[in-house]
Amino acid sequence: MDKINILWIDDEIDLLKVHIYLLEEKGFHVFNANNVNDGEEIIAHNNIDLVFLDENMPGISGLEFLPSMKKKYPHVPVVMVTKREEEDIMEEAIGNNIDGFLIKPVNPNQILLTIKKLVQGKQIISEKTSMQYQTSFNKLSSNISIAKNFDDWVEIYKEIVYWEKKLELVANEQLLEIIKEQKKEANKLFAKYISKNYVDWFSSDDHPPFIYEMMKEKVLPLIRDEQKVFLIVIDNLRYDQWKELKASANEYLNIKEENIIMTILPSVTQYARNSFFSGYLPLKIAERYPELWRDEEDEGNKNDFEFQLVKEFFNRQRVNLKINFEKIFNDEYAYNKLKNVKALLNYDLNVFIFNFVDIVSHAKTNIQMIKDIARDNKSYRNLVKLWFEDSYLQYLLKELQGSGVKIVLTTDHGSVMVENPIKVVGDKTSSTNIRYKQGKNLNYNPKEVFMINDPKNVGLPQQNFTTKYIFSKSYDYMVYPKNFHEYVKYFKNTFQHGGISMEELLIPFVIIDG
């Protein structure tokens, strides 16, 4: 590691020779100056890592020099060294982005701790994080290889997300590549787990907590307890993105319950969100409310009837509610609907669907600028976080604190960045999604997909007697042979949903006290 360069500016620099000597003995290179003009000259011609700046000097004082110093060299940490502890001095220094204070007489331990915190802190954290991950690597690998049930996979996914985020902070590219490979292996085995168990779950009481059960098991009890409920659905929100939102809102969110649940296949809005709002699997919606269901080949938006499905759910429970239902596509609409939170409290149930994350996911496929901004999972998470921190969703969550309402925050499905093309042949009636296909004349490699031959067994509509569903696994995506290479390039490294991966199927379900 290169030597750390420290600049100490003090008009009594001769009295600090003992400190300077001790720092040099510790391996630091210390420049010194007895006035700010000489100090600025040193900064201009050397790569300075940290400045100790005396607050009160003849001529230009440290406090007077600080604003221009931070403006010219904002990346260089500055520690104010002062004999005085007056509040106004502290406030002025803080207002000019001071990085720390030392009160004279200083002692060597204080100086070393300050250097470790401001200069060596990132390196220390990086080394410690790297050691912790290397220690956890074998255990995580073992857990991936022996996972047997839904709870095992939930814990594995949580652990992978935890290490992804932590290793990104220390920017250790080698370890980031290792956790990426662990995640690939996990998704490969997770797809095998789903393929083996998915059909059986629908004829057994022993199954994961499915999205279509949540209205009855989680939302209805709150309503029966005479609670006012805000049901917030962030379309296409992944668990790792929820963790970013949670970190941004942690200081004011009072989280009562935080779970990971299972969405259904196909992991797309048409099936998953209609299923959630209705409390029924898609087949039962189509059979019981044919006027509220549109098949793949039908024209029109497949989610036009969500409000009606919510009302029908509560009608079946014999619960009479005053319901407000809104889909939020942009800020102007959000402002008009959310500016008067007090008025919203007159409803027993408010349902809000926020579409920003889903819009970004689709835009990454079609718009080059979004491809560049959301180029990988990290940048996609950061983009979602930036949106949330200046969104009307955050405004709503803040306004609801102390209101006594219950907030249910969830999604319908997640998304995965696809990498590996697989060839599939279908006819003009086959669905267009590249993570799953529904149709009657599908040709494919059975080893590359999960196939459901009898859709009724998993609660899916069957338009024809020979209709079947096939699903991509892990990071695969389906491409027709015609213009194969063109579409491979077009869809590679885009965020897609509909298939089998932890990112798509394992989704957050959170209950918050307002």
C-alpha positions as CSV (number, residue, x, y, z in Angstrom):
1,M,0.0,0.0,0.0
2,D,1.3,3.6,-0.8
3,K,2.2,5.8,2.1
4,I,-0.5,8.0,3.5
5,N,0.3,11.7,3.1
6,I,-0.7,13.9,5.9
7,L,-0.5,17.7,6.0
8,W,-0.4,19.5,9.3
9,I,-0.9,23.3,9.2
10,D,-0.2,25.1,12.5
11,D,1.6,28.3,13.4
12,E,3.1,26.4,16.4
13,I,4.3,23.5,14.2
14,D,7.6,23.3,16.2
15,L,5.6,22.2,19.3
16,L,4.1,19.3,17.3
17,K,7.4,17.7,16.3
18,V,6.9,14.8,18.7
19,H,3.5,14.0,17.1
20,I,5.0,14.3,13.6
21,Y,7.9,12.0,14.6
22,L,5.5,9.3,16.0
23,L,3.4,9.5,12.8
24,E,6.4,9.0,10.6
25,E,7.5,6.0,12.8
26,K,4.1,4.5,12.1
27,G,4.8,4.8,8.4
28,F,2.9,8.0,7.5
29,H,4.5,10.8,5.4
30,V,3.9,14.1,7.2
31,F,4.2,17.5,5.4
32,N,4.0,20.6,7.7
33,A,3.4,24.3,7.3
34,N,3.1,27.2,9.8
35,N,0.5,29.2,7.7
36,V,-2.3,28.4,5.3
37,N,-0.5,29.9,2.2
38,D,2.4,27.5,2.5
39,G,-0.1,24.7,3.3
40,E,-2.1,25.4,0.2
41,E,1.1,25.3,-1.9
42,I,1.8,21.8,-0.5
43,I,-1.7,20.6,-1.3
44,A,-1.5,21.9,-4.9
45,H,1.7,19.9,-5.6
46,N,1.2,16.7,-3.6
47,N,-1.4,13.9,-3.2
48,I,-2.6,14.8,0.3
49,D,-4.8,12.2,2.1
50,L,-5.7,14.2,5.3
51,V,-5.2,17.7,6.6
52,F,-4.9,18.7,10.3
53,L,-5.8,22.4,10.4
54,D,-5.2,24.7,13.3
55,E,-8.3,26.8,13.9
56,N,-6.7,30.0,15.2
57,M,-3.5,31.3,13.4
58,P,-2.1,34.8,12.6
59,G,-3.2,36.1,9.2
60,I,-5.6,33.8,7.6
61,S,-7.1,31.5,10.3
62,G,-7.9,27.8,9.8
63,L,-11.6,28.6,10.1
64,E,-11.3,31.3,7.4
65,F,-9.3,29.0,5.1
66,L,-11.6,26.0,5.5
67,P,-14.4,27.1,2.9
68,S,-11.9,27.6,0.1
69,M,-10.0,24.4,1.0
70,K,-13.2,22.3,0.8
71,K,-14.3,24.0,-2.4
72,K,-11.0,23.3,-4.2
73,Y,-10.3,19.9,-2.6
74,P,-13.6,18.4,-1.5
75,H,-12.2,14.8,-1.5
76,V,-9.5,15.6,1.1
77,P,-10.7,15.1,4.8
78,V,-10.0,18.1,7.1
79,V,-9.7,17.9,10.9
80,M,-9.9,21.1,12.8
81,V,-7.5,21.3,15.7
82,T,-8.5,23.9,18.3
83,K,-8.0,25.0,21.9
84,R,-11.5,26.4,22.1
85,E,-14.8,24.5,22.4
86,E,-17.3,27.3,21.7
87,E,-20.4,26.2,20.0
88,D,-20.3,28.9,17.3
89,I,-16.9,27.7,16.2
90,M,-18.1,24.1,16.0
91,E,-21.2,25.1,14.0
92,E,-19.2,27.3,11.5
93,A,-16.8,24.4,10.9
94,I,-19.6,21.9,10.5
95,G,-21.4,24.2,8.1
96,N,-18.3,24.1,5.9
97,N,-18.2,20.3,5.9
98,I,-15.4,19.7,8.5
99,D,-14.6,16.0,8.8
100,G,-13.6,16.0,12.5
101,F,-12.3,17.9,15.5
102,L,-9.4,17.5,17.9
103,I,-9.1,19.6,21.1
104,K,-5.7,20.7,22.1
105,P,-3.6,19.4,23.8
106,V,-4.0,16.4,21.5
107,N,-2.6,12.9,22.3
108,P,-1.1,10.3,19.9
109,N,-4.1,7.9,20.3
110,Q,-6.6,10.5,19.3
111,I,-4.5,11.3,16.2
112,L,-4.1,7.7,15.1
113,L,-7.8,7.0,15.6
114,T,-8.7,10.0,13.5
115,I,-6.4,8.8,10.7
116,K,-7.9,5.2,10.9
117,K,-11.4,6.6,10.7
118,L,-11.0,9.1,7.9
119,V,-8.2,7.6,5.7
120,Q,-7.7,3.9,6.6
121,G,-11.4,3.2,7.5
122,K,-12.4,2.0,4.1
123,Q,-9.3,-0.3,3.9
124,I,-9.9,-1.7,7.3
125,I,-13.6,-2.3,6.6
126,S,-12.7,-3.9,3.2
127,E,-10.2,-6.3,4.8
128,K,-12.6,-7.3,7.6
129,T,-15.5,-7.8,5.2
130,S,-13.4,-9.9,2.9
131,M,-12.2,-12.1,5.8
132,Q,-15.8,-12.5,7.0
133,Y,-17.1,-13.5,3.6
134,Q,-14.2,-16.0,3.1
135,T,-15.1,-17.5,6.4
136,S,-18.8,-17.7,5.4
137,F,-18.1,-19.0,1.9
138,N,-17.9,-22.7,2.7
139,K,-21.0,-22.6,5.0
140,L,-23.0,-20.8,2.3
141,S,-21.9,-23.3,-0.4
142,S,-22.8,-26.2,1.9
143,N,-26.2,-24.7,2.6
144,I,-26.9,-24.3,-1.1
145,S,-26.0,-27.9,-1.9
146,I,-28.2,-29.4,0.9
147,A,-31.2,-27.1,0.8
148,K,-34.4,-29.1,1.0
149,N,-37.3,-26.8,1.7
150,F,-38.7,-23.3,1.1
151,D,-37.3,-21.9,4.4
152,D,-33.8,-23.2,3.5
153,W,-34.0,-21.3,0.2
154,V,-35.3,-18.1,1.8
155,E,-32.3,-18.1,4.2
156,I,-29.9,-18.8,1.3
157,Y,-31.4,-15.9,-0.8
158,K,-31.2,-13.5,2.2
159,E,-27.6,-14.5,2.8
160,I,-26.6,-14.0,-0.9
161,V,-28.3,-10.6,-1.0
162,Y,-26.5,-9.6,2.3
163,W,-23.1,-10.5,0.9
164,E,-23.8,-9.0,-2.5
165,K,-24.5,-5.6,-1.0
166,K,-21.7,-5.8,1.6
167,L,-19.0,-6.7,-1.0
168,E,-20.2,-4.0,-3.3
169,L,-19.5,-1.5,-0.6
170,V,-15.9,-2.5,-0.4
171,A,-15.5,-3.0,-4.2
172,N,-13.6,-6.2,-4.0
173,E,-14.0,-7.4,-7.6
174,Q,-12.5,-10.8,-7.0
175,L,-15.0,-11.6,-4.2
176,L,-17.9,-10.1,-6.1
177,E,-17.1,-12.5,-8.9
178,I,-17.1,-15.4,-6.4
179,I,-20.5,-14.4,-4.8
180,K,-21.9,-14.0,-8.4
181,E,-20.9,-17.6,-9.1
182,Q,-22.4,-18.8,-5.8
183,K,-25.6,-17.1,-6.8
184,K,-25.6,-18.8,-10.2
185,E,-25.1,-22.2,-8.5
186,A,-27.9,-21.4,-6.0
187,N,-30.3,-20.4,-8.8
188,K,-29.5,-23.6,-10.7
189,L,-30.3,-25.8,-7.7
190,F,-33.3,-23.5,-6.8
191,A,-34.8,-24.2,-10.3
192,K,-34.4,-27.9,-9.7
193,Y,-36.2,-27.6,-6.3
194,I,-39.1,-25.7,-7.9
195,S,-39.3,-28.1,-10.9
196,K,-39.4,-31.1,-8.5
197,N,-42.0,-29.7,-6.1
198,Y,-44.2,-27.0,-7.8
199,V,-47.0,-29.2,-9.1
200,D,-47.3,-31.2,-5.9
201,W,-47.7,-28.1,-3.8
202,F,-51.2,-27.4,-5.2
203,S,-52.5,-30.7,-3.9
204,S,-50.9,-30.4,-0.5
205,D,-51.3,-28.3,2.6
206,D,-47.5,-28.4,3.0
207,H,-46.5,-25.6,0.6
208,P,-44.8,-22.2,0.7
209,P,-46.8,-19.1,1.7
210,F,-48.2,-18.3,-1.8
211,I,-49.1,-14.8,-3.0
212,Y,-52.7,-15.8,-3.6
213,E,-53.2,-16.7,0.1
214,M,-52.0,-13.3,1.4
215,M,-55.2,-11.3,1.2
216,K,-57.0,-13.9,3.3
217,E,-54.2,-14.7,5.7
218,K,-52.6,-11.3,6.2
219,V,-54.8,-8.4,4.9
220,L,-58.2,-9.7,6.0
221,P,-57.3,-10.2,9.7
222,L,-56.2,-6.5,9.8
223,I,-59.6,-5.4,8.3
224,R,-61.6,-7.7,10.7
225,D,-59.6,-6.1,13.6
226,E,-61.2,-2.8,12.4
227,Q,-57.8,-1.4,11.3
228,K,-57.6,1.0,8.4
229,V,-55.2,-0.5,5.9
230,F,-53.0,0.9,3.2
231,L,-52.0,-1.8,0.7
232,I,-49.0,-0.8,-1.3
233,V,-47.9,-2.9,-4.3
234,I,-44.6,-1.9,-5.9
235,D,-44.8,-3.7,-9.3
236,N,-41.8,-5.9,-10.1
237,L,-39.9,-5.1,-6.8
238,R,-37.2,-7.6,-5.9
239,Y,-36.2,-8.5,-2.3
240,D,-32.7,-6.9,-2.7
241,Q,-34.4,-3.6,-3.9
242,W,-36.8,-3.8,-0.9
243,K,-33.7,-3.9,1.4
244,E,-32.5,-0.7,-0.2
245,L,-35.8,1.0,0.4
246,K,-35.9,-0.2,3.9
247,A,-32.4,1.2,4.6
248,S,-33.5,4.6,3.3
249,A,-36.7,4.6,5.4
250,N,-35.4,2.8,8.5
251,E,-35.4,5.8,10.8
252,Y,-39.2,6.3,10.5
253,L,-40.6,2.9,9.5
254,N,-42.0,0.8,12.3
255,I,-41.9,-2.6,10.8
256,K,-44.1,-5.1,12.5
257,E,-43.6,-8.1,10.3
258,E,-41.2,-8.8,7.4
259,N,-41.4,-12.0,5.3
260,I,-40.4,-13.5,2.0
261,I,-43.3,-15.3,0.3
262,M,-43.7,-17.2,-3.0
263,T,-45.3,-15.7,-6.1
264,I,-46.8,-18.1,-8.7
265,L,-45.8,-19.2,-12.2
266,P,-45.8,-17.5,-14.6
267,S,-44.1,-14.8,-12.4
268,V,-45.8,-11.9,-14.3
269,T,-48.3,-9.3,-13.4
270,Q,-51.2,-10.8,-15.3
271,Y,-51.2,-14.0,-13.3
272,A,-49.5,-13.0,-10.0
273,R,-51.2,-9.7,-9.2
274,N,-54.7,-10.8,-10.3
275,S,-54.2,-13.9,-8.1
276,F,-53.1,-11.8,-5.2
277,F,-56.0,-9.3,-5.3
278,S,-58.7,-12.0,-5.9
279,G,-57.4,-14.6,-3.4
280,Y,-57.8,-17.2,-6.2
281,L,-55.5,-18.9,-8.6
282,P,-55.8,-17.7,-12.2
283,L,-57.9,-20.7,-13.3
284,K,-60.5,-20.1,-10.6
285,I,-60.7,-16.4,-11.5
286,A,-61.3,-17.4,-15.2
287,E,-64.0,-19.9,-14.2
288,R,-65.8,-17.9,-11.5
289,Y,-65.4,-14.4,-13.0
290,P,-64.9,-14.9,-16.8
291,E,-65.8,-11.3,-17.4
292,L,-62.8,-10.2,-15.2
293,W,-60.2,-12.4,-16.8
294,R,-58.4,-12.1,-20.2
295,D,-56.4,-14.9,-21.7
296,E,-53.1,-14.5,-23.4
297,E,-54.7,-14.2,-26.8
298,D,-57.4,-11.7,-25.7
299,E,-57.1,-8.1,-26.6
300,G,-56.8,-5.4,-24.0
301,N,-54.9,-4.9,-20.8
302,K,-54.8,-8.1,-18.7
303,N,-55.0,-6.1,-15.4
304,D,-58.0,-3.9,-16.2
305,F,-60.2,-5.6,-13.5
306,E,-58.0,-5.5,-10.4
307,F,-60.2,-3.2,-8.5
308,Q,-63.2,-5.4,-9.2
309,L,-61.2,-8.5,-8.0
310,V,-60.4,-6.7,-4.7
311,K,-64.1,-5.9,-4.2
312,E,-65.2,-9.4,-5.1
313,F,-62.7,-10.8,-2.6
314,F,-64.2,-8.8,0.3
315,N,-67.7,-9.6,-0.9
316,R,-67.0,-13.3,-0.6
317,Q,-65.8,-12.6,3.0
318,R,-69.0,-10.7,3.7
319,V,-67.0,-7.6,4.6
320,N,-68.4,-4.2,3.6
321,L,-65.6,-1.7,3.0
322,K,-65.1,1.8,1.6
323,I,-62.2,1.2,-0.8
324,N,-59.9,3.6,-2.7
325,F,-57.9,2.0,-5.6
326,E,-55.2,3.8,-7.5
327,K,-52.4,2.9,-10.0
328,I,-49.5,5.4,-9.9
329,F,-47.6,5.8,-13.2
330,N,-46.0,9.2,-12.7
331,D,-45.3,12.0,-10.2
332,E,-48.1,14.3,-11.4
333,Y,-50.7,11.7,-10.9
334,A,-49.1,10.7,-7.5
335,Y,-49.2,14.3,-6.3
336,N,-52.9,14.6,-7.2
337,K,-53.8,11.4,-5.4
338,L,-51.6,11.6,-2.4
339,K,-51.4,15.3,-1.5
340,N,-54.2,15.0,0.9
341,V,-53.4,12.1,3.1
342,K,-56.0,13.0,5.7
343,A,-58.7,12.5,3.1
344,L,-57.4,9.0,2.4
345,L,-57.9,8.1,6.0
346,N,-61.6,8.2,5.4
347,Y,-61.3,4.9,3.5
348,D,-61.2,1.5,5.2
349,L,-58.8,0.2,2.6
350,N,-56.5,2.2,0.3
351,V,-54.8,0.2,-2.5
352,F,-51.9,1.9,-4.3
353,I,-49.9,0.3,-7.2
354,F,-46.6,2.0,-7.9
355,N,-45.2,1.1,-11.4
356,F,-41.8,2.9,-11.5
357,V,-39.7,-0.3,-11.0
358,D,-41.5,-2.2,-13.6
359,I,-41.3,0.7,-16.1
360,V,-37.5,0.8,-15.6
361,S,-37.3,-3.0,-16.1
362,H,-39.1,-2.8,-19.4
363,A,-37.3,0.4,-20.5
364,K,-33.9,-1.4,-20.1
365,T,-34.9,-3.7,-22.9
366,N,-36.0,-0.8,-25.3
367,I,-34.1,2.3,-24.3
368,Q,-30.3,2.6,-24.6
369,M,-30.0,5.3,-21.9
370,I,-31.7,3.0,-19.4
371,K,-29.5,0.1,-20.4
372,D,-26.5,2.3,-19.6
373,I,-27.9,3.5,-16.3
374,A,-29.3,0.1,-15.0
375,R,-26.4,-1.9,-16.5
376,D,-26.3,-4.5,-13.7
377,N,-28.0,-5.5,-10.4
378,K,-26.1,-2.9,-8.3
379,S,-27.0,0.0,-10.6
380,Y,-30.6,-1.2,-10.8
381,R,-30.8,-1.3,-7.0
382,N,-29.3,2.2,-6.8
383,L,-31.7,3.6,-9.4
384,V,-34.7,2.2,-7.4
385,K,-33.3,3.7,-4.2
386,L,-32.8,7.1,-5.8
387,W,-36.4,7.0,-7.1
388,F,-37.8,6.1,-3.7
389,E,-35.9,8.8,-1.8
390,D,-37.6,11.5,-3.9
391,S,-40.9,9.7,-4.5
392,Y,-44.4,10.3,-3.3
393,L,-44.3,6.7,-1.9
394,Q,-41.8,7.9,0.7
395,Y,-43.9,11.0,1.3
396,L,-46.9,8.8,1.9
397,L,-45.1,6.4,4.3
398,K,-43.8,9.4,6.3
399,E,-47.2,11.0,6.4
400,L,-48.8,7.8,7.7
401,Q,-46.5,7.5,10.7
402,G,-48.5,8.0,13.8
403,S,-51.8,7.7,12.0
404,G,-52.7,4.4,13.6
405,V,-53.2,2.7,10.2
406,K,-51.6,-0.6,9.1
407,I,-49.4,-0.5,5.9
408,V,-49.0,-3.7,3.9
409,L,-46.1,-3.4,1.4
410,T,-45.4,-6.1,-1.2
411,T,-45.0,-6.8,-4.9
412,D,-46.4,-9.3,-7.4
413,H,-43.0,-10.6,-8.7
414,G,-39.4,-9.8,-9.2
415,S,-37.1,-9.9,-12.2
416,V,-33.8,-11.4,-13.2
417,M,-31.0,-10.3,-15.6
418,V,-31.0,-12.9,-18.4
419,E,-27.7,-14.1,-19.9
420,N,-28.2,-17.5,-21.7
421,P,-30.4,-17.9,-24.8
422,I,-32.2,-21.1,-25.5
423,K,-34.0,-22.0,-28.7
424,V,-37.8,-22.5,-28.6
425,V,-40.2,-23.0,-31.6
426,G,-43.8,-21.9,-31.3
427,D,-46.7,-20.9,-33.6
428,K,-48.5,-17.5,-33.8
429,T,-50.7,-18.4,-30.8
430,S,-47.7,-18.8,-28.5
431,S,-47.2,-16.1,-25.8
432,T,-44.4,-13.6,-26.5
433,N,-42.7,-13.5,-23.0
434,I,-39.1,-14.7,-23.2
435,R,-39.1,-16.3,-19.7
436,Y,-42.1,-18.5,-20.3
437,K,-44.2,-19.7,-23.2
438,Q,-47.9,-20.8,-23.3
439,G,-49.1,-22.5,-26.4
440,K,-50.2,-25.8,-28.1
441,N,-47.4,-26.3,-30.5
442,L,-44.2,-25.7,-28.6
443,N,-40.9,-27.4,-29.5
444,Y,-38.0,-27.1,-27.0
445,N,-35.3,-29.1,-25.3
446,P,-37.0,-30.6,-22.2
447,K,-33.7,-30.4,-20.2
448,E,-33.6,-26.6,-20.6
449,V,-37.1,-25.8,-19.3
450,F,-39.6,-26.6,-16.6
451,M,-42.8,-27.9,-18.4
452,I,-46.3,-28.0,-17.0
453,N,-48.2,-30.4,-19.2
454,D,-51.6,-30.1,-17.4
455,P,-52.0,-26.4,-16.4
456,K,-55.1,-27.1,-14.4
457,N,-53.0,-29.0,-11.8
458,V,-51.4,-25.7,-10.8
459,G,-54.4,-23.4,-11.2
460,L,-53.6,-22.1,-14.7
461,P,-56.1,-21.6,-17.5
462,Q,-55.9,-23.9,-20.5
463,Q,-57.1,-22.3,-23.7
464,N,-56.9,-25.6,-25.7
465,F,-56.8,-29.2,-24.7
466,T,-53.1,-29.4,-25.8
467,T,-52.0,-26.0,-24.3
468,K,-49.0,-26.3,-22.0
469,Y,-46.6,-23.9,-20.2
470,I,-42.8,-24.0,-20.3
471,F,-40.6,-21.8,-18.0
472,S,-37.0,-20.7,-18.3
473,K,-34.7,-21.5,-15.4
474,S,-32.0,-19.5,-13.7
475,Y,-30.6,-16.9,-16.2
476,D,-32.0,-18.5,-19.5
477,Y,-34.3,-16.7,-22.0
478,M,-36.2,-18.2,-24.9
479,V,-35.5,-17.1,-28.4
480,Y,-37.1,-18.3,-31.7
481,P,-34.7,-19.6,-34.3
482,K,-35.8,-17.0,-36.9
483,N,-33.4,-14.0,-36.5
484,F,-31.9,-15.8,-33.5
485,H,-28.7,-13.9,-33.2
486,E,-30.4,-10.5,-33.6
487,Y,-32.8,-11.3,-30.7
488,V,-30.1,-12.9,-28.6
489,K,-28.2,-9.6,-28.7
490,Y,-31.3,-7.5,-28.1
491,F,-32.4,-9.3,-24.9
492,K,-29.1,-10.3,-23.4
493,N,-28.5,-8.6,-20.0
494,T,-32.0,-7.2,-19.8
495,F,-34.2,-7.7,-16.7
496,Q,-37.1,-10.1,-17.4
497,H,-39.7,-12.0,-15.4
498,G,-42.0,-14.9,-15.8
499,G,-39.6,-17.7,-15.1
500,I,-37.9,-19.5,-12.3
501,S,-35.2,-17.8,-10.2
502,M,-34.9,-16.6,-6.6
503,E,-35.1,-13.0,-7.8
504,E,-38.4,-13.6,-9.6
505,L,-40.2,-15.9,-7.2
506,L,-39.1,-15.0,-3.7
507,I,-40.7,-11.6,-2.9
508,P,-41.0,-9.4,0.1
509,F,-44.2,-9.1,2.2
510,V,-44.0,-6.4,4.9
511,I,-46.5,-5.1,7.5
512,I,-45.8,-1.7,8.9
513,D,-47.4,0.2,11.8
514,G,-48.5,3.6,10.8
